[in-house]
Amino acid sequence: MTAATALLASIAIARGPDHSPAVISVTEPTYASWNIDSSCNRGFHHIDFSNPNLVAAARGLRPSRLRFGGSGNDNLTYGLSPGSPECRGLAESSCHYTTAGCLNATHWQGMYDLAHKSESDFIFGISFGFRQACMEGSSYEWNSTNAAVLLDYASTHNQRIWGFELGNEVNNIEIGR
């Protein structure tokens, strides 16, 4: 038995006339997963992803998956070009649950490095453009331009992303608000 196999958890129940146990479910070793949400009220833009205590805590969860997703991600712009021109024009405002934000190259690299150092698979929640979707309602069509900036950046830097999700709870959009 390998170390990875030893980490698999299974649930057995008695069934049949002889009450012999049977495996009904197997849990992946990466079941211990964790999330980082870019919502302003979660302090995302102030996190030091290289903090040794944070890295040690994240490593303690391995094997795991880091999901970068949540409500804040639906209002995030990827400013990965030098000087972050993609983020120009974002209104400075007080911190609310869905405040628009900018993910610059330094913060992206810090978060990516945290996933790498903690040996976590990295799942990235791509911005759906929640605010624009609410304004346009059923005529809204997702604009992939800014997501392409992120994908090009990751590809250019040979960064591996385990998976993607488009938007967070997009079924909760309230038309006309």
N, C-alpha and C positions, 0 to 999 in steps of 0.2 A: 504494500500500500504506500502510495506517495504522500508527501506532506500535504499537497493540495487535496487529495482524496480524504485524508484524515480530517481536514477542516470542514468537509461537507456535513451538514446536519440533516438528519432524516427523521421522519415521524412515522412510527409504526402503530397500527391498531390491530386488535384481535378481530379476526373475521372468519367466517366459515364454521362448520360444525366442530372442527378440531381446535378452534380458537388459535390457529397458528398466526403469528404476526406477519404483516405484509407492509412493505414500504408504500406509503401513499403520497409522500411529498419529499423533495430534496431541495434544500436551500443552498444557493450558490455561496462560495466563500466571500464574494464581494457584497454580501447582504448588508454589511455595516457600511452604509453610505452616508454622506453628509452634504450639506448645501451651503452655498454662499449666495446671498441675494444682494443685488446692487441698489436696493431701495435706500434712499437718502437716510431714512430714519433707522437704518440698521448700521450706519457708520461705515458703509463700504468704502467710501472714498478716503477714509482715514486709516484703513487697515495696513499694517506693515506685514506683508506676507512672508518676509524673511525673518520675522521674530522667532528666535530659537524655541520658545515655549509653544508657539503655534505649530511650528514644524514638528516638534516632538509629539504633541498631542495628535496631529494628523497622522504621523507615522504609526502611532499606537493603534490606529483603526485599520491598518493594512491587513489583508487586502481589502480595498474599498473602492468606491466610486465617488468622485467629487462632482456634484452637479452645480454648475453656475447658472442659476435660474431663479425665477420668482417675478413678482410684480414689477420690481425695479428694472428688470431686464427688458420689459416691454417698452420702456421709455429711454433706452440707452442708445447712444450714438457711439460708433467706433471711430475714434480719432487716432489712428495708428500711423498716419503719415507724419513726417517731421513737422513740428509746430501744431499738429492736430487741426488742420484747416476744416476738417469735416465737422468739427464741433463749434465753429464760429457761428454766432447767431443764437446759440442756446441761451434762453433767458435765465439770468441769475434770479433766483427767487428763494423764498424761505423753504426749509426742508419739509416736504410733505411725503406721504406714502408713495406717490407716483411722480415725484419730481424728476424732470428730465436730467440726464447725466451724461458724462463723457467718459468712455473707457480709453485712456491714452496708452501708448506703447509701454511706458514704465509700469503702470498698474497691471496691464495685461501680462507682461513678462513676469512680474512678481507672482501673480496668481498661477500662471502656467508652471513656473518653477516650484511653487508649493505643491501642486498636483504631482509633479515629477519627483520631487524629493520625498514625498509621502508614499510614493509608489501606488498612487491612485489613478484609476481610469478617469478621464476628464470628459464630462458631458457638458456641452455648452448650449444654453438657451438663447437662441437668436431673437433679437428684437422683432416683434410683430408690428410695431408702430401703433400701439394701443390708442394713443390720443387721436391720431389721424383716423383710425378705424371708427372711433366713436363719433367723430365729426361727419364722416362720409356714410356711415351706416352700411347698408347692404351693397352699395356700389363700390365699397373699398376693395382695392386690389393691392396686395402686398408688394412693396418696392424692394427688390433684392440688392439694390446698388450698394448700400452701406454694408450689408452682409458679405458682398463680394470683396470689399476692402479687407474685412477680417479674414476671409478664406485665403485671399492672396497673401496676406501678411504671414499667416500660419504656414502656408506652403513654402513661401520664400525662406522662412526660418526653420524649415524641416521640423515643424511642430506637429505632433500626433494628437489628434482629438478623437476620443473613443466614440462619441456620438453627439448628435445635435437634436434639439427640440425647437420647433418654431412657435414662439409665444408661450405665454403662461396663462392658463385658464381663459383662453380666448372666447370660450362660450359664455363668459360672464360679461361681455360687452353690452352695455345698456344703450340702445339707440336713442339719440336725441338728447343726451346729457352733455 
